[in-house]
Amino acid sequence: MKPDAGAVFATLKRLNPEPKTELYFTNPFTLLVAIVLSAQTTDKGVNKATPALFAVADSPRKMAALGEDGLRPYIKTIGLFNAKTRNIILLSRMLLDNFGGEVPQTREALETLPGVGRKTANVWLNCMLGHATIAVDTHVFRVANRIGLVKAKTPLETELQLEKVVPAEYKRDAHHWLILHGRYTCKARKPECPRCAIRQWCQYKEKTV
């Protein structure tokens, strides 16, 4: 039997009524770049690099003008920076060539951009446009499966199962709550079960409460 999703998210909402991304950004384009940079690394690490970058390149035209050699020094502290450098320059050029320099507003169009997969597109649509998309990163995948909201083997399965169990009123912010819960409480190696606000519904067999 799955935990009461309504009770879980009502509790998380009470603790944090308006959760927001922790990524630093200044406009729709810089949010997209920040999300691409955050893949397989921490938001904190991305936020150390992006203020200086966005001060000089906060549009596709300015970013494309930097080129790979100009961009790389700004993000060399971020994991997989070589691949991300290449993708961000290609992404910027594609926005200029195919989308009039604007970030497209559908998941299908976003996923045509280099370095942008389903999760990145979902995050952007949610954070920028307020769409009720559920983006599944490592935290969401771990927490949703660990506490028993879903039983899934892949991020896509996790997303589709969460779509079914999360009450409509909580969908827009659901992935933010799960990310923050995973980042600060339900940690990968040592979950802090004694101080977990949703422990009474958690089905994790090894919880320490």
C-alpha positions as CSV (number, residue, x, y, z in Angstrom):
1,M,0.0,0.0,0.0
2,K,1.4,3.4,-1.0
3,P,1.7,6.3,1.4
4,D,-0.9,9.0,1.4
5,A,0.4,11.3,-1.3
6,G,-2.0,14.1,-0.3
7,A,-0.8,14.0,3.3
8,V,2.9,13.9,2.2
9,F,2.6,16.9,0.0
10,A,0.3,18.8,2.3
11,T,3.0,18.5,5.0
12,L,5.8,19.5,2.6
13,K,3.7,22.5,1.5
14,R,3.1,23.6,5.1
15,L,6.8,23.6,5.7
16,N,7.7,25.4,2.5
17,P,4.6,27.0,0.9
18,E,6.3,28.5,-2.2
19,P,9.4,26.4,-3.1
20,K,11.7,27.8,-5.8
21,T,14.6,26.6,-7.8
22,E,17.9,27.3,-6.0
23,L,19.6,28.0,-9.4
24,Y,20.7,31.6,-10.0
25,F,19.3,33.1,-13.2
26,T,18.2,36.5,-14.7
27,N,15.9,35.6,-17.6
28,P,14.5,32.7,-19.5
29,F,17.7,32.1,-21.4
30,T,20.0,32.1,-18.4
31,L,17.6,29.8,-16.6
32,L,17.9,27.3,-19.4
33,V,21.7,27.6,-19.4
34,A,21.8,27.1,-15.6
35,I,19.7,24.0,-15.8
36,V,21.9,22.5,-18.5
37,L,25.0,23.3,-16.4
38,S,23.4,21.6,-13.3
39,A,23.2,18.2,-14.9
40,Q,25.2,15.7,-12.7
41,T,26.5,18.5,-10.5
42,T,25.2,20.6,-7.6
43,D,23.2,23.8,-7.8
44,K,25.7,25.3,-5.4
45,G,28.5,24.6,-7.7
46,V,26.7,26.1,-10.7
47,N,25.8,29.2,-8.8
48,K,29.4,29.9,-8.0
49,A,30.1,30.1,-11.8
50,T,27.1,31.7,-13.4
51,P,26.9,35.2,-11.9
52,A,30.1,36.2,-13.7
53,L,29.1,34.4,-16.9
54,F,25.6,35.9,-17.0
55,A,27.1,39.4,-16.4
56,V,28.8,39.1,-19.8
57,A,26.5,36.7,-21.7
58,D,22.8,36.8,-20.8
59,S,21.4,36.2,-24.3
60,P,21.9,33.6,-27.0
61,R,23.6,36.2,-29.2
62,K,26.1,37.2,-26.5
63,M,26.7,33.5,-25.5
64,A,27.3,32.5,-29.2
65,A,29.7,35.4,-29.6
66,L,31.8,34.1,-26.7
67,G,32.3,30.8,-28.5
68,E,33.6,27.7,-26.8
69,D,37.0,29.2,-25.9
70,G,35.4,32.2,-24.3
71,L,32.8,30.3,-22.4
72,R,35.0,27.5,-21.1
73,P,36.9,29.5,-18.5
74,Y,33.7,30.6,-16.8
75,I,32.4,27.1,-16.2
76,K,35.6,25.1,-15.9
77,T,34.8,24.4,-12.2
78,I,31.6,22.6,-13.2
79,G,31.5,18.8,-13.9
80,L,31.5,17.8,-17.5
81,F,32.4,21.4,-18.5
82,N,33.8,20.5,-21.9
83,A,30.6,18.8,-23.1
84,K,28.5,21.5,-21.5
85,T,30.5,24.2,-23.2
86,R,29.9,22.7,-26.6
87,N,26.2,22.2,-25.9
88,I,25.6,25.7,-24.7
89,I,27.2,27.3,-27.7
90,L,25.3,25.0,-30.1
91,L,22.1,25.7,-28.1
92,S,22.6,29.4,-28.3
93,R,23.2,29.3,-32.1
94,M,20.1,27.1,-32.6
95,L,18.0,29.5,-30.6
96,L,19.2,32.3,-32.9
97,D,18.8,30.3,-36.1
98,N,15.5,28.4,-35.4
99,F,13.6,30.3,-32.7
100,G,14.4,34.0,-33.2
101,G,16.6,34.2,-30.2
102,E,13.8,33.2,-27.8
103,V,13.6,30.0,-25.7
104,P,10.7,27.9,-27.1
105,Q,7.8,27.2,-24.8
106,T,7.0,23.5,-25.5
107,R,8.7,20.5,-24.2
108,E,9.0,19.0,-27.7
109,A,10.8,22.1,-29.1
110,L,13.0,22.4,-26.0
111,E,14.2,18.8,-26.4
112,T,15.5,19.6,-29.9
113,L,18.2,21.8,-28.3
114,P,21.6,20.4,-27.6
115,G,22.0,19.3,-23.9
116,V,18.3,19.6,-23.2
117,G,16.5,16.4,-22.3
118,R,13.1,15.7,-20.8
119,K,14.1,16.6,-17.3
120,T,15.8,19.9,-18.3
121,A,12.7,20.8,-20.4
122,N,10.4,20.0,-17.5
123,V,12.4,22.1,-15.1
124,W,12.4,25.1,-17.4
125,L,8.7,24.9,-18.1
126,N,7.9,24.6,-14.5
127,C,10.2,27.3,-13.1
128,M,9.8,29.8,-16.0
129,L,6.2,29.3,-17.1
130,G,4.6,27.7,-14.0
131,H,3.6,24.5,-15.8
132,A,2.7,21.6,-13.6
133,T,5.5,19.4,-14.9
134,I,7.3,16.9,-12.7
135,A,11.1,16.9,-13.4
136,V,12.8,13.8,-12.1
137,D,16.4,14.2,-11.1
138,T,18.5,12.0,-8.8
139,H,16.8,13.4,-5.7
140,V,13.3,13.0,-7.0
141,F,14.0,9.5,-8.2
142,R,15.5,8.4,-4.9
143,V,12.9,10.0,-2.6
144,A,9.8,9.1,-4.6
145,N,10.9,5.5,-4.7
146,R,12.4,5.3,-1.2
147,I,9.3,6.5,0.6
148,G,7.0,4.5,-1.6
149,L,5.2,7.1,-3.6
150,V,6.2,5.1,-6.7
151,K,7.9,1.9,-7.6
152,A,9.9,2.7,-10.7
153,K,13.1,1.7,-12.4
154,T,13.7,4.7,-14.5
155,P,13.3,8.5,-14.3
156,L,10.6,8.4,-16.9
157,E,8.6,5.7,-15.1
158,T,9.0,7.7,-11.9
159,E,7.6,10.9,-13.6
160,L,4.6,9.1,-15.1
161,Q,3.8,7.3,-11.9
162,L,4.1,10.6,-9.9
163,E,1.7,12.2,-12.4
164,K,-0.9,9.7,-11.4
165,V,-0.5,9.8,-7.6
166,V,0.3,13.5,-6.9
167,P,-2.9,15.4,-6.3
168,A,-3.5,18.2,-8.9
169,E,-3.2,21.0,-6.3
170,Y,0.4,20.0,-5.5
171,K,1.7,19.0,-9.0
172,R,3.3,22.4,-9.9
173,D,5.6,22.3,-6.8
174,A,5.9,18.6,-6.3
175,H,9.3,18.1,-7.8
176,H,10.7,21.1,-5.9
177,W,9.5,19.7,-2.6
178,L,11.0,16.3,-3.4
179,I,14.3,17.8,-4.6
180,L,14.7,19.9,-1.4
181,H,13.6,17.0,0.8
182,G,16.2,14.8,-0.9
183,R,18.9,17.4,-0.8
184,Y,18.5,18.3,2.9
185,T,16.8,15.5,4.7
186,C,16.3,12.3,2.8
187,K,19.9,12.2,1.7
188,A,21.4,9.4,-0.4
189,R,23.8,7.8,2.0
190,K,22.4,8.8,5.3
191,P,18.8,9.9,5.4
192,E,18.1,12.0,8.5
193,C,14.9,10.1,9.4
194,P,14.6,11.4,13.0
195,R,13.9,14.9,11.8
196,C,11.9,14.0,8.7
197,A,8.5,15.6,8.7
198,I,6.9,12.9,6.5
199,R,8.4,9.9,8.3
200,Q,5.0,8.6,9.4
201,W,4.0,7.9,5.8
202,C,7.5,6.7,4.7
203,Q,7.8,3.0,3.7
204,Y,11.6,2.9,3.7
205,K,12.5,-0.4,5.4
206,E,15.8,0.9,6.8
207,K,14.5,4.2,8.2
208,T,16.0,5.1,11.6
209,V,12.9,6.1,13.4
